[in-house]
Amino acid sequence: MKNFNKNIFIVSTGLIALLLIPSFLAAWAEDEGTLGDDSFWIYFANIFYVLRFPFHTLLWFIFSYSAILFLIGLGLNCMFYGFIIERLFAFFRKKKAPMGLWDRR
């Protein structure tokens, strides 16, 4: 965790939040029965069930009490996915130092 990049975390969390907003609205319209047959919005409605995964799925008994807790849970989900994306960036950007004559790895 010493190579944690806050900028990547903030940008990826923001992008996930921007993806979450239309997917939440599409899932809401699907629950109300007003979504229709547009495959683009049906795709977004299905994406919502993926984006709500860790906290809303596992801790639904906590986040179902009020709308404020529900939105806090969505924010935590965005931060969770932002953290995962940041760690993937750190994993793939890990620079390998050239091995010297006396270095043993």
Buried (B, 14 or more C-beta within 10 A) or exposed (E): EEEEBEEBBEBBBEBBBEBBEBBBBBBEBBEEEEBEEEEEBBEBBEBBEEBBEBBBEEEEEEBEEEEEEBEBBBBBBBBBBBBEBBBEBBEEEEEEEEEEEEEEE
